[in-house]
Amino acid sequence: MSTKRETVESVQSDAIAAIAHVRVVAQAEGDEARIHAADRLLRLFEDIQGEHHLREAASDSLTLYGGMASFSDAGTAESSFAVTRLGAVLRHARTWSTRDQAPIAVRVTAYPRTTRWLRREVRGFRYDALWSDGRVDRDIAMLSSTYGLPTTDHDTMSKALDATCPVTGTGPWIEHGTGSPIEGPA
């Protein structure tokens, strides 16, 4: 990434290039499912009308990217590289204009899941971030690594999220910095 200010158009063209690379590799490997998925992703990035639309397209693409077996089972080194690059570009497109900001609130969802190898039932956690413009980023990485929160803010948020997290279900929105529960979207 360069140090010059990115524009909606430059981030959009990076996403289109990464999707096109996945499509070219899929075509070379004869992977019809991945070709179809890449075509769907390309349609999401056509006619972007600003930052919000770009973030929405990236978020929708990440849902498709994460949910389709055609992306998660890259079989060759070339397809693995293309798919990994696509994931990085889509995550960047989802949050590029908010890099210097912190969310106003975060919430945690606890759910039962089965471990991959030992097949034990354990608690899994997902985090959502609420932004000042009302946007909600779902299933984000842990806060300090994603949004660069100072250590004290991260510690306050972690303790508040742990204290309010239900055994199963979604906890309340926790305000950034204070650790206090606040009202937010469902």
TAJOMO-V243994 format. One record per residue. RES is the residue in one letter. D_CENTER is the distance of its C-alpha to the mean C-alpha in whole Angstrom. Layout:
res: {RES:RES}
d_center: {D_CENTER:D_CENTER}
//
This chain:
res: {M:S:T:K:R:E:T:V:E:S:V:Q:S:D:A:I:A:A:I:A:H:V:R:V:V:A:Q:A:E:G:D:E:A:R:I:H:A:A:D:R:L:L:R:L:F:E:D:I:Q:G:E:H:H:L:R:E:A:A:S:D:S:L:T:L:Y:G:G:M:A:S:F:S:D:A:G:T:A:E:S:S:F:A:V:T:R:L:G:A:V:L:R:H:A:R:T:W:S:T:R:D:Q:A:P:I:A:V:R:V:T:A:Y:P:R:T:T:R:W:L:R:R:E:V:R:G:F:R:Y:D:A:L:W:S:D:G:R:V:D:R:D:I:A:M:L:S:S:T:Y:G:L:P:T:T:D:H:D:T:M:S:K:A:L:D:A:T:C:P:V:T:G:T:G:P:W:I:E:H:G:T:G:S:P:I:E:G:P:A}
d_center: {19:22:23:24:22:19:20:18:20:19:15:16:19:17:14:17:19:16:16:20:20:19:21:24:24:23:26:28:27:28:25:25:22:20:22:22:18:18:20:18:15:18:19:16:16:20:21:19:20:19:16:15:15:13:10:11:12:8:7:9:9:6:8:11:10:9:12:15:17:18:15:15:19:19:23:24:23:23:21:19:19:18:15:13:14:12:9:9:11:8:5:9:9:7:8:12:14:13:13:17:16:15:14:17:17:14:15:15:16:18:19:21:20:22:22:22:25:28:26:27:25:23:21:17:15:11:11:10:11:13:14:18:18:17:13:11:7:7:6:6:8:11:12:15:13:10:12:16:17:21:22:24:21:19:22:23:20:20:23:23:20:22:25:23:21:23:24:22:20:18:20:20:19:20:20:19:22:25:23:25:24:23:23:20:19:19}
//
